[in-house]
Amino acid sequence: MGKTESDGEAVQYVRFQSPHRNSLGHFTGVFGLVNNLAREGRLSDEQESFRRSNNSWYDSAYTDPSTVDPDVYDDEINPGAAAWFKPSATHLLARVPGYLEILSAHGVDCRTLRSTDPGRVVYEDDVQIVVVPHAPGATAAHEGAGGLRGR
């Protein structure tokens, strides 16, 4: 059952991820997708500058769940675990369109998922949850390490 806010409305979480599974069988999140382009040397100087400055901003703006629980993204313990933004994380969500623009410029598909109940919550803080999807592999998982930037 989904979580509810104090007024009784269902909380709708949001996640940005590839519609395609990666080599590990997971759906890479928006930050991981852009970081992959950077690792491949495909970003323009302007895109790389955006990525670096915004990744640094995100690193300062919220907690990487794996620093609180090193096992949160362990596939044996929490198979398919993926991070979702809370709707209250408007300051974090405001910067996502820049990442989506980079992906679009490179022809990399990224979809927006919204759910009131994306899975079993294995981590939660004021801006995000990490869940194990109800149906194995149904919504997401990771490539790379750590928080939303990896998953």
C-alpha positions in Angstrom: 0.0 0.0 0.0 1.3 3.5 -0.9 2.3 6.0 1.7 0.0 8.9 2.4 0.5 12.6 3.3 -1.1 14.1 6.3 -4.1 15.3 4.2 -4.8 11.7 3.1 -3.6 12.1 -0.5 -1.4 9.4 -1.9 2.3 10.3 -2.3 3.4 10.0 -6.0 7.1 9.2 -6.3 9.0 9.8 -9.5 11.9 8.1 -11.2 13.8 8.8 -14.4 15.3 5.8 -16.1 16.2 4.0 -19.3 13.4 2.0 -20.9 16.0 -0.6 -21.7 17.8 -3.0 -19.4 21.6 -2.7 -19.2 24.1 -5.5 -19.4 23.3 -6.4 -15.8 19.6 -6.6 -16.5 18.8 -3.4 -14.7 17.2 -0.1 -15.8 19.9 2.7 -15.4 18.7 5.9 -13.8 19.0 9.4 -15.4 22.2 10.3 -13.6 23.8 7.0 -14.4 22.9 7.4 -18.1 24.5 10.8 -18.3 27.5 9.6 -16.3 27.9 6.7 -18.8 28.0 9.2 -21.7 30.7 11.1 -19.9 32.8 7.9 -19.3 32.5 7.2 -23.0 33.8 10.7 -23.8 30.6 11.7 -25.7 29.7 14.9 -23.8 30.5 18.4 -25.2 32.5 20.7 -23.0 29.3 22.5 -22.0 27.5 19.2 -21.2 30.4 18.0 -19.2 30.6 21.2 -17.3 26.9 20.9 -16.5 27.3 17.3 -15.4 30.2 18.0 -13.1 28.7 21.1 -11.5 25.3 19.5 -11.0 26.6 16.2 -9.8 28.6 18.1 -7.2 25.5 20.1 -6.3 23.5 16.8 -5.9 26.3 15.3 -3.8 25.9 18.2 -1.4 22.1 18.4 -1.5 21.1 15.0 -0.4 22.4 11.8 1.2 23.7 8.9 -0.8 21.8 6.0 0.6 24.8 3.7 0.4 26.7 5.9 2.9 23.9 5.1 5.4 23.4 1.5 4.5 26.2 -0.1 2.4 23.9 -3.0 1.5 21.0 -0.9 0.2 22.0 -1.6 -3.5 23.3 -5.1 -2.9 21.5 -7.3 -5.5 21.4 -10.4 -3.3 19.9 -8.5 -0.3 17.8 -6.0 -2.2 17.4 -7.2 -5.8 16.7 -4.4 -8.2 16.8 -1.7 -5.6 16.3 1.8 -7.1 16.0 5.3 -5.8 12.8 7.4 -6.4 12.4 11.1 -5.7 9.7 12.1 -3.2 7.4 14.8 -4.6 8.6 17.2 -1.9 12.1 17.1 -3.4 11.3 20.0 -5.8 14.7 21.5 -5.4 16.2 18.2 -6.6 13.7 17.7 -9.4 14.3 21.2 -10.7 17.7 20.2 -12.1 16.7 17.0 -13.8 15.5 18.6 -17.1 19.2 19.6 -17.8 20.1 15.9 -17.6 17.2 14.9 -19.8 18.3 17.5 -22.4 21.7 16.0 -22.5 20.3 12.5 -23.0 17.9 13.8 -25.7 20.8 15.5 -27.6 22.6 12.1 -27.7 19.5 10.1 -28.7 19.4 8.2 -25.3 15.9 7.3 -24.2 14.8 8.1 -20.7 11.3 7.7 -19.3 9.6 9.2 -16.3 7.9 6.8 -14.0 5.4 7.8 -11.3 4.0 5.6 -8.7 2.3 5.7 -5.3 3.8 2.3 -4.5 6.9 1.5 -6.5 8.0 -1.3 -4.2 9.2 -2.4 -0.8 11.0 0.6 0.9 14.5 -0.4 2.0 15.7 3.2 2.6 14.0 6.5 3.2 15.0 10.1 3.9 13.3 13.5 3.5 13.8 13.6 -0.3 13.9 10.0 -1.6 13.1 6.4 -1.1 15.0 3.3 -2.3 12.7 0.4 -3.1 12.9 -3.2 -4.2 10.3 -3.4 -7.0 7.2 -5.5 -6.2 7.7 -7.5 -9.5 11.3 -8.6 -10.0 12.9 -6.1 -12.4 9.6 -4.3 -13.1 10.8 -0.8 -12.6 14.5 -0.3 -12.1 17.9 -0.9 -10.8 21.4 0.3 -11.2 24.5 0.8 -13.1 27.4 2.3 -11.2 27.5 3.1 -7.5 25.7 5.2 -5.1 22.5 7.1 -4.6 20.5 8.6 -7.4 23.6 9.3 -9.4 24.2 5.7 -9.8 20.8 4.1 -9.7 
